[in-house]
């Protein structure tokens, strides 16, 4: 066999990848638990890290802490695709 081509190592790696994917998805942050803010252009709720409002196209500056809204399940934010 060539140097660096260990069958056992690649077998272990190929077995871990399918297990780590669902685990990472389960532990990934939840978008519904992040702070929001109100767009000054259209008064819709946007995520605090958005640089542009996806509804009206207004460029957004990074918000001050006083501009943030605590997450509320009743407020729906359109998903970015």
C-alpha positions as a Markdown table, in Angstrom:
| # | Residue | x | y | z |
|---|---|---|---|---|
| 1 | Unk | 0.0 | 0.0 | 0.0 |
| 2 | Unk | 1.1 | 3.6 | -0.6 |
| 3 | Unk | 2.1 | 5.8 | 2.3 |
| 4 | Unk | -0.9 | 7.7 | 3.8 |
| 5 | Unk | -3.6 | 5.4 | 2.3 |
| 6 | Unk | -4.7 | 3.6 | 5.4 |
| 7 | Unk | -7.9 | 1.6 | 4.8 |
| 8 | Unk | -8.8 | 1.6 | 8.5 |
| 9 | Unk | -8.5 | 5.4 | 8.9 |
| 10 | Unk | -10.7 | 6.1 | 5.9 |
| 11 | Unk | -13.2 | 3.4 | 7.1 |
| 12 | Unk | -13.5 | 5.2 | 10.5 |
| 13 | Unk | -13.8 | 8.6 | 8.8 |
| 14 | Unk | -16.6 | 7.4 | 6.5 |
| 15 | Unk | -18.5 | 5.9 | 9.4 |
| 16 | Unk | -18.3 | 9.1 | 11.5 |
| 17 | Unk | -19.4 | 11.6 | 8.8 |
| 18 | Unk | -23.0 | 10.3 | 8.6 |
| 19 | Unk | -23.2 | 10.3 | 12.4 |
| 20 | Unk | -21.8 | 13.8 | 12.9 |
| 21 | Unk | -24.1 | 15.5 | 10.3 |
| 22 | Unk | -27.4 | 14.9 | 12.3 |
| 23 | Unk | -25.6 | 15.7 | 15.5 |
| 24 | Unk | -24.4 | 19.0 | 14.2 |
| 25 | Unk | -27.8 | 19.9 | 12.9 |
| 26 | Unk | -29.4 | 19.1 | 16.3 |
| 27 | Unk | -26.9 | 21.2 | 18.2 |
| 28 | Unk | -26.9 | 24.1 | 15.7 |
| 29 | Unk | -28.2 | 27.4 | 16.9 |
| 30 | Unk | -31.9 | 28.0 | 16.4 |
| 31 | Unk | -32.8 | 31.0 | 14.3 |
| 32 | Unk | -36.0 | 31.5 | 16.2 |
| 33 | Unk | -34.1 | 32.2 | 19.4 |
| 34 | Unk | -32.0 | 35.1 | 18.0 |
| 35 | Unk | -32.7 | 38.8 | 18.7 |
| 36 | Unk | -34.6 | 40.8 | 16.1 |
| 37 | Unk | -34.9 | 44.5 | 15.2 |
| 38 | Unk | -37.3 | 46.6 | 13.2 |
| 39 | Unk | -36.4 | 47.8 | 9.7 |
| 40 | Unk | -36.7 | 51.6 | 9.5 |
| 41 | Unk | -37.9 | 51.4 | 5.9 |
| 42 | Unk | -40.8 | 49.1 | 6.2 |
| 43 | Unk | -41.3 | 48.4 | 10.0 |
| 44 | Unk | -40.9 | 44.7 | 9.6 |
| 45 | Unk | -38.9 | 42.4 | 11.9 |
| 46 | Unk | -35.5 | 41.4 | 10.6 |
| 47 | Unk | -32.7 | 39.5 | 12.2 |
| 48 | Unk | -30.1 | 41.6 | 14.1 |
| 49 | Unk | -27.3 | 40.5 | 11.8 |
| 50 | Unk | -29.0 | 41.3 | 8.5 |
| 51 | Unk | -27.2 | 43.9 | 6.4 |
| 52 | Unk | -30.2 | 44.6 | 4.2 |
| 53 | Unk | -33.9 | 44.2 | 4.6 |
| 54 | Unk | -35.2 | 41.5 | 2.3 |
| 55 | Unk | -38.6 | 43.1 | 2.1 |
| 56 | Unk | -37.8 | 46.7 | 1.1 |
| 57 | Unk | -34.1 | 46.6 | 0.3 |
| 58 | Unk | -33.1 | 49.2 | 2.9 |
| 59 | Unk | -29.4 | 49.0 | 3.9 |
| 60 | Unk | -29.1 | 48.4 | 7.6 |
| 61 | Unk | -26.3 | 49.4 | 10.0 |
| 62 | Unk | -25.3 | 47.0 | 12.8 |
| 63 | Unk | -27.8 | 47.8 | 15.6 |
| 64 | Unk | -27.1 | 49.2 | 19.0 |
| 65 | Unk | -28.2 | 47.0 | 22.0 |
| 66 | Unk | -31.2 | 49.4 | 22.6 |
| 67 | Unk | -32.6 | 48.6 | 19.1 |
| 68 | Unk | -32.8 | 44.8 | 19.6 |
| 69 | Unk | -36.0 | 43.0 | 20.3 |
| 70 | Unk | -36.1 | 39.8 | 22.3 |
| 71 | Unk | -37.1 | 36.8 | 20.3 |
| 72 | Unk | -40.9 | 36.2 | 20.3 |
| 73 | Unk | -42.4 | 33.1 | 18.6 |
| 74 | Unk | -45.3 | 35.1 | 17.4 |
| 75 | Unk | -43.0 | 37.3 | 15.2 |
| 76 | Unk | -42.2 | 35.5 | 12.0 |
| 77 | Unk | -39.2 | 36.3 | 10.0 |
| 78 | Unk | -38.9 | 35.2 | 6.3 |
| 79 | Unk | -36.2 | 32.6 | 5.8 |
| 80 | Unk | -33.3 | 33.5 | 3.6 |
| 81 | Unk | -32.8 | 31.2 | 0.6 |
